[in-house]
Amino acid sequence: MAQYAVLIFEQMTPGWPNDISPEGMQARIELPERIAEQGGRIVAGIAWDEPGTATTIRGDLVTDGPFIETKEALAGAFVLEARDLDHALALAKLAANVHGTVEVRPLIGFEIVEAS
């Protein structure tokens, strides 16, 4: 099966992530099972801290905080195994309980060569 990155962008509130409703938190907890029921699999997942904790590097310039001006910030991501892009999109819609955007990107596999 092919792998896809599912990037979750949410509107960040001053109390995020502590202001996520109990229903929203339960939906996040149940997501891997719901995806498995549809024939997919979450391979890995991660959540980011609030955007204010970010440090941005652009060339030689290093700045505190996110550099992008947007109301939605990258909140987390997971790697999904699906039959094809259409299947990945259908599975990613299960994560659409967020107050923002879900982006799906095919992953390109490559071999990591360790230095000797």
C-alpha positions as CSV (number, residue, x, y, z in Angstrom):
1,M,0.0,0.0,0.0
2,A,1.1,3.5,-0.7
3,Q,1.9,6.0,2.1
4,Y,0.5,9.5,2.5
5,A,1.2,12.3,4.9
6,V,-1.9,13.8,6.4
7,L,-1.2,17.3,7.7
8,I,-3.7,18.9,10.0
9,F,-3.9,22.7,10.2
10,E,-6.1,24.1,13.0
11,Q,-7.2,27.5,14.1
12,M,-5.1,28.1,17.2
13,T,-6.9,29.7,20.1
14,P,-5.2,31.1,23.2
15,G,-6.1,27.9,25.2
16,W,-5.2,25.4,22.5
17,P,-4.9,22.4,22.9
18,N,-6.5,22.4,26.3
19,D,-9.8,23.9,24.9
20,I,-10.4,20.9,22.6
21,S,-13.9,19.6,23.5
22,P,-14.2,16.1,25.0
23,E,-16.0,15.0,21.8
24,G,-13.1,16.3,19.7
25,M,-10.5,14.6,21.8
26,Q,-12.5,11.3,21.7
27,A,-12.7,11.6,17.9
28,R,-8.9,12.0,17.8
29,I,-8.4,8.9,20.0
30,E,-10.7,6.8,17.9
31,L,-9.2,7.9,14.5
32,P,-6.7,5.0,14.1
33,E,-9.5,2.4,14.7
34,R,-11.9,4.2,12.3
35,I,-9.2,4.3,9.6
36,A,-8.4,0.6,10.1
37,E,-12.1,-0.3,9.8
38,Q,-12.0,1.3,6.3
39,G,-8.9,-0.7,5.2
40,G,-6.2,1.8,6.0
41,R,-3.5,2.1,8.7
42,I,-1.9,4.9,10.5
43,V,1.8,4.2,10.5
44,A,2.9,7.1,12.7
45,G,1.5,10.3,14.1
46,I,2.7,13.4,16.0
47,A,1.2,16.6,17.4
48,W,3.0,19.9,17.4
49,D,3.2,22.4,20.3
50,E,1.6,25.8,19.9
51,P,3.1,28.0,17.0
52,G,4.6,30.5,19.5
53,T,7.2,27.8,20.5
54,A,8.5,27.6,16.9
55,T,11.8,28.9,15.6
56,T,12.1,29.6,11.9
57,I,15.2,29.4,9.7
58,R,15.2,31.1,6.3
59,G,18.7,31.1,4.8
60,D,21.0,32.5,7.5
61,L,18.1,34.3,9.4
62,V,16.8,32.7,12.5
63,T,13.7,34.2,14.1
64,D,11.6,33.2,17.1
65,G,8.0,32.1,16.4
66,P,6.3,31.1,13.2
67,F,7.2,33.1,10.2
68,I,4.0,32.5,8.3
69,E,1.0,34.9,8.9
70,T,-2.1,32.7,9.0
71,K,-5.0,31.9,11.3
72,E,-4.4,28.2,10.9
73,A,-1.2,26.6,12.0
74,L,0.2,23.1,11.6
75,A,-1.1,21.2,14.6
76,G,0.0,17.7,13.8
77,A,0.4,15.0,11.2
78,F,0.3,11.3,10.6
79,V,1.5,8.9,8.0
80,L,-1.3,6.8,6.5
81,E,-1.1,3.7,4.4
82,A,-3.9,3.5,1.8
83,R,-4.6,1.7,-1.5
84,D,-4.4,4.8,-3.6
85,L,-4.9,8.6,-3.4
86,D,-8.7,8.3,-3.5
87,H,-8.6,5.9,-0.6
88,A,-6.2,8.2,1.3
89,L,-8.6,11.1,0.8
90,A,-11.6,9.2,2.0
91,L,-9.6,8.1,5.1
92,A,-8.3,11.6,5.7
93,K,-11.9,12.9,5.8
94,L,-12.3,10.9,9.0
95,A,-9.9,13.4,10.6
96,A,-11.9,16.4,9.4
97,N,-13.3,17.0,12.9
98,V,-10.7,19.7,13.3
99,H,-11.5,23.3,13.0
100,G,-9.3,23.9,10.0
101,T,-7.8,22.1,7.0
102,V,-6.5,18.6,6.3
103,E,-3.9,18.3,3.6
104,V,-2.9,14.9,2.0
105,R,0.4,14.4,0.2
106,P,1.8,11.3,-1.3
107,L,5.1,10.3,0.3
108,I,8.2,9.5,-1.9
109,G,10.2,6.7,-0.5
110,F,14.0,6.8,-0.4
111,E,16.7,4.9,1.2
112,I,18.7,6.5,4.0
113,V,22.4,5.8,3.7
114,E,24.4,6.0,6.9
115,A,27.7,7.6,6.9
116,S,30.6,5.3,7.5
